[in-house]
Amino acid sequence: MVKKKISKALSAALIVSMLATGVIVAIQGKTTLEVAKSAGDKKVEVIK
């Protein structure tokens, strides 16, 4: 009984950590895309 509870808690913790990692990766991906976009916009301004 106790082992089942521990394994359930571990699997729940794993799922939560995976979700959190996914969210962090998504945020980082978005910011890097925005940085690349703004850098590209600056290059376009320089060319003009």
VEXLO-965147 format. One line per 3 residues: their letters; for each residue x, y, z of N, C-alpha, C. Coordinates in Angstrom, 3 decimals. Last residue first. Layout:
BEGIN
A> X/Y/Z/X/Y/Z/X/Y/Z ~ ...
This chain:
BEGIN
KIV> 18.438/49.974/-45.022/17.668/51.101/-45.573/18.493/52.369/-45.509 ~ 20.260/48.546/-43.464/20.341/48.444/-44.918/19.602/49.614/-45.581 ~ 19.336/49.170/-40.905/20.689/49.579/-41.295/20.811/49.574/-42.817
EVK> 16.825/47.946/-40.916/16.922/49.403/-40.766/18.278/49.898/-41.233 ~ 17.579/45.275/-41.072/16.806/45.853/-42.182/16.899/47.381/-42.119 ~ 18.810/44.986/-38.608/19.606/44.827/-39.809/18.885/45.468/-41.002
KDG> 16.561/45.273/-36.967/17.639/46.268/-36.892/18.511/46.205/-38.135 ~ 15.145/42.980/-37.659/14.553/44.292/-37.925/15.625/45.370/-37.908 ~ 16.886/41.026/-36.647/16.629/41.089/-38.082/16.049/42.436/-38.469
ASK> 16.612/41.561/-33.946/17.933/41.707/-34.563/17.783/41.827/-36.072 ~ 13.938/40.882/-33.636/14.333/42.284/-33.428/15.713/42.540/-34.033 ~ 14.160/38.113/-34.179/13.295/38.960/-34.997/13.720/40.424/-34.877
AVE> 15.801/37.227/-32.136/16.249/37.063/-33.523/15.450/37.986/-34.439 ~ 14.099/37.835/-29.990/15.419/38.467/-30.072/15.931/38.400/-31.507 ~ 11.947/36.136/-30.538/11.737/37.584/-30.530/13.057/38.327/-30.669
LTT> 13.222/33.657/-30.260/12.629/34.024/-31.545/12.445/35.536/-31.625 ~ 13.863/33.769/-27.576/14.957/33.714/-28.548/14.437/34.086/-29.935 ~ 11.272/33.820/-26.476/12.147/34.979/-26.290/13.296/34.957/-27.304
KGQ> 10.331/31.296/-27.276/9.634/32.500/-27.703/10.552/33.717/-27.603 ~ 12.093/29.582/-25.952/12.001/29.547/-27.408/11.367/30.812/-27.945 ~ 11.475/30.197/-23.288/12.812/30.490/-23.809/12.803/30.520/-25.330
IAV> 8.837/29.212/-23.201/9.107/30.637/-22.923/10.465/31.025/-23.511 ~ 9.280/26.508/-23.771/8.413/27.297/-24.649/8.683/28.778/-24.456 ~ 10.863/25.785/-21.587/11.421/25.679/-22.944/10.605/26.537/-23.912
IVG> 8.958/26.147/-19.553/10.198/26.940/-19.557/10.813/26.945/-20.953 ~ 7.061/24.201/-20.282/6.676/25.617/-20.231/7.908/26.498/-20.309 ~ 8.600/21.870/-20.019/8.010/22.233/-21.311/7.642/23.695/-21.369
TAL> 9.125/21.941/-17.282/10.236/22.032/-18.237/9.722/22.456/-19.609 ~ 6.537/21.563/-16.333/7.248/22.800/-16.010/8.397/23.008/-16.986 ~ 6.060/18.971/-17.283/5.217/20.082/-17.738/5.928/21.410/-17.513
MSV> 8.001/17.602/-15.820/8.050/17.585/-17.287/7.230/18.735/-17.864 ~ 7.092/18.030/-13.218/8.397/18.572/-13.610/8.537/18.615/-15.132 ~ 4.642/16.654/-13.349/4.661/18.094/-13.058/5.982/18.708/-13.515
ILA> 5.573/14.047/-13.817/4.698/14.696/-14.796/4.725/16.212/-14.606 ~ 7.015/13.619/-11.440/7.692/13.551/-12.737/6.882/14.280/-13.806 ~ 5.005/13.744/-9.548/6.083/14.727/-9.497/6.813/14.787/-10.837
ASL> 3.555/11.477/-10.309/2.914/12.794/-10.363/3.971/13.891/-10.375 ~ 5.445/9.508/-9.776/4.994/9.692/-11.160/4.316/11.055/-11.314 ~ 5.659/9.838/-6.977/6.826/10.030/-7.848/6.399/10.284/-9.285
AKS> 3.089/9.198/-6.150/3.614/10.529/-5.858/4.803/10.835/-6.772 ~ 3.001/6.524/-6.956/2.048/7.488/-7.513/2.550/8.906/-7.329 ~ 5.013/5.469/-5.364/5.189/5.440/-6.822/4.228/6.409/-7.498
IKK> 3.832/5.879/-2.826/5.117/6.514/-3.155/5.297/6.562/-4.671 ~ 1.552/4.296/-3.022/1.410/5.739/-2.808/2.685/6.467/-3.202 ~ 2.725/1.769/-3.301/1.866/2.301/-4.365/1.733/3.806/-4.244
KVM> 4.024/1.503/-0.838/4.823/1.556/-2.072/4.006/2.146/-3.225 ~ 1.850/1.272/0.889/2.723/2.454/0.982/3.536/2.613/-0.297 ~ 0.831/-1.209/0.000/0.000/0.000/0.000/0.867/1.261/0.000
